[in-house]
Amino acid sequence: MSAVAALVQTSSIAVGSVRFGPELVMNSIAATILGGVVFGRPAQVWGPFVGVLCFALLFVVMTTMGVQEPGKLIVQGLIILLAAVFYGVRSKSNS
């Protein structure tokens, strides 16, 4: 699976690198939060999968629109913030 992931990643950026991109860590955390994974509960696969697809589509659209990297990071941070606030409000109303 690691080899397949490396091939997909190399094909998406069109360059091979031995350095793990720091932006990938933030993307994985954002997709996990957007996917609705709550730590301490049984893991669900489809939530983070949909989160990854949403972020991939969002970044493709922003790249097509000409948004630079700082703008993408700001949008990503706002999405994480809104997801955390939504989860907090939702969990507070359930208890």
NORNOR-V566977 format. One record per residue. N is the residue number from 1. RES is the residue in three letters. SS is DSSP state (2 for helix, 1 for strand, 0 for the rest). PHI is phi as a letter, one per 40 degrees, with the letter a starting at -180 (* if undefined). OMEGA is omega in degrees with one decimal (999 if undefined). Layout:
{{N:RES:SS:PHI:OMEGA} {N:RES:SS:PHI:OMEGA}}
This chain:
{{1:MET:0:*:178.9} {2:SER:2:c:179.6} {3:ALA:2:c:177.9} {4:VAL:2:c:178.3} {5:ALA:2:c:178.2} {6:ALA:2:c:177.8} {7:LEU:2:c:179.0} {8:VAL:2:c:-180.0} {9:GLN:2:c:179.1} {10:THR:2:c:179.3} {11:SER:2:c:-178.7} {12:SER:2:c:179.6} {13:ILE:2:b:176.1} {14:ALA:0:g:178.8} {15:VAL:0:a:176.0} {16:GLY:0:c:-179.5} {17:SER:0:a:176.3} {18:VAL:0:c:-179.2} {19:ARG:0:c:177.1} {20:PHE:0:c:-176.4} {21:GLY:0:c:179.1} {22:PRO:2:c:178.6} {23:GLU:2:c:179.2} {24:LEU:2:c:178.0} {25:VAL:2:c:179.7} {26:MET:2:c:177.8} {27:ASN:2:c:-179.7} {28:SER:2:c:177.0} {29:ILE:2:c:-179.7} {30:ALA:2:c:179.4} {31:ALA:2:c:178.2} {32:THR:2:c:179.4} {33:ILE:2:c:179.2} {34:LEU:2:c:178.9} {35:GLY:0:c:174.6} {36:GLY:0:g:178.7} {37:VAL:0:c:176.9} {38:VAL:0:b:-178.0} {39:PHE:0:c:-177.6} {40:GLY:0:h:176.6} {41:ARG:0:b:176.4} {42:PRO:0:c:-176.2} {43:ALA:0:c:173.5} {44:GLN:0:b:-176.4} {45:VAL:2:c:-171.0} {46:TRP:2:c:179.5} {47:GLY:2:c:177.2} {48:PRO:2:c:177.6} {49:PHE:2:c:177.5} {50:VAL:2:c:176.7} {51:GLY:2:c:177.3} {52:VAL:2:c:178.9} {53:LEU:2:c:179.3} {54:CYS:2:c:179.5} {55:PHE:2:c:178.8} {56:ALA:2:c:178.4} {57:LEU:2:c:179.3} {58:LEU:2:c:-178.5} {59:PHE:2:c:176.6} {60:VAL:2:c:179.5} {61:VAL:2:c:179.9} {62:MET:2:c:176.7} {63:THR:2:c:178.3} {64:THR:2:c:179.1} {65:MET:0:c:177.5} {66:GLY:0:g:178.6} {67:VAL:0:c:-180.0} {68:GLN:0:c:-176.0} {69:GLU:2:d:177.4} {70:PRO:2:d:177.6} {71:GLY:2:c:178.2} {72:LYS:2:c:179.1} {73:LEU:2:c:178.2} {74:ILE:2:c:178.7} {75:VAL:2:c:179.0} {76:GLN:2:c:177.9} {77:GLY:2:c:177.8} {78:LEU:2:c:178.0} {79:ILE:2:c:177.5} {80:ILE:2:c:179.6} {81:LEU:2:c:179.4} {82:LEU:2:c:177.9} {83:ALA:2:c:178.8} {84:ALA:2:c:177.9} {85:VAL:2:c:178.7} {86:PHE:2:c:179.2} {87:TYR:2:c:179.1} {88:GLY:2:c:178.7} {89:VAL:2:c:-179.3} {90:ARG:2:c:-179.4} {91:SER:2:c:178.2} {92:LYS:2:c:-179.8} {93:SER:2:c:178.9} {94:ASN:2:c:-176.6} {95:SER:0:c:999}}
